Amino acid sequence: MDAQVYSKYPVKWQERFAFLDAHGAPGTSTYKEAFKALPFMQRIKIGSSILAFLFGPIYFFILGLWRKALVGLALTVASFVIAFILYAVLGPENRSADFISRMLGLALTLIYAGTANYAYYLKEVKGQDSWNFFEGLRM
């Protein structure tokens, strides 16, 4: 796609969309090579979303990614249930239950941050809006 199509978006999204158009999906070899060549702050800007890290499903709903937001919200609720069960079984004074529940929460917020930009690109540029919450993770 050319730059005129992106002109309705803020500059940060124009840069992200142009990078994804040029180098493909996260996880592909061309993306990885181009991503490694970027300066550190540019990698942060293209590869993750601070707003998605902070606000999770709310940010996904705002972007119009309601399918992924619902799946992410379900995973968040599931992690709360797992944490509740751990606290009930092991007791609130057990540090293992606390550590596991915190790591579950951190993992989810990192997944939100790492997938938001590519999910929005797929929706806006490619016209794809799937239920796959993990689409676009760089593994």
N, C-alpha and C positions, 0 to 999 in steps of 0.2 A: 504494500500500500504506500501511497505517496504522502508527503508531509501535509498536503492540503486536507486530506481526510482527517488527519490528526489535529488540525488547527482548532477544532472546537473543544479540545481537551487542554488542561493546564500543561505547562512545559514539562513538569516531572513525568506526566503520563505520556507525553509525546516521545520523550527520551526512552522510556521503558518499552513502549510499543515499537519504536524503531529498532531497538536492540533485539527484541524478541522476533521481529520480522526478519532481521538480518541473520540471526544466529540460531533460530529454532527454539524448541522447548528446553526447559531446564532438564538436565540429566543427559542430554545428547553430547557427543564429543565436541561438536563445533561450538555449542553454547559454553561448555566447560573451558575450552581453550580461550575463547573471547572473554569470558568472565574473569579468568585468572589474569588476563592482560590489563584489566581495568584498575585504576587507582582504588584504594581502600574505600573511600567515601562513596565513590561511584558504585562499587559492588554492593554496599549497604543499600543505596538508593534503588538499584535495579533488582537486587536479589531478595529484598524483604520490605516489609511495611511496618513502620513503628506504630501507626494507628491500629493496624490489625493486631499487633502484639498487645497493645494496651486495651483495646475494646472488643476484640474477638468477634463473636457473632453479630454484635451491634453494627460493627463496621461493614461486615459482609451484607447485612440487610440494607445499610445505607447505599452501598455500591450496586444494589439490585441483585446480588448473588444469593437469593433467598433459599435456593435448594442447598447450596453448600452451607449456608448459615444454619439451616434446620439440622443437617447432619452434624455439624460442629456443635450445635447446642445439645443434640442428643448425646454426643460423646462427652461433653462437659457434664451433663447430668449423670451419665454413667460413671464418670470419674468421681463425682460426689458420692454416689451410691457405694462405690468400691471403698472410698475413704471412710464412709460411715460404717460399713461392715468391718473394716480393719480396726477402727476405733472400738467398735462394739466387742469384737472378738479379742483383741490384744489389750484393750484398755487405753484410755486417753494418755496415761503416763508413759506408755511404750513409745520410744523414740523411732522405732522402725515404722510404725503406722504413720507417724507424722512425716517421716522422710519420704515414704512411698507416695503419700497423698500429695506432698509438695512437688515431687518429681512428675507425677501425672499431670498436675496443673501446669508446670513449666513446659512439659512436652507439648501439651495442647496449645499453649500460647505461641510456642516456637513454630508449630505447624500452621497456625493462623497467619503468623508473620511471613512465613516462607512460601505460602501458597496464594496469598491475596493478589499480588501483582499479576501473576500468570493467569489466575482465574478471571480477573477483570479483563485482561487482554483477550482471553478466549471469548468472553461474553461480548465485548464491544467490537473487536476487530474480526473475529472468526464467526461470530454468531452462535457459539456453542455455550450451552448452560447445562452442564451435567450434574449429577448427584455425587460424583466422585470427589470427596473432600480432600483426598491426598494427591490429586492431580497437580502436577507441577512441582512436587518435592524434588529437590536435588539430592539424589542418593548416589 
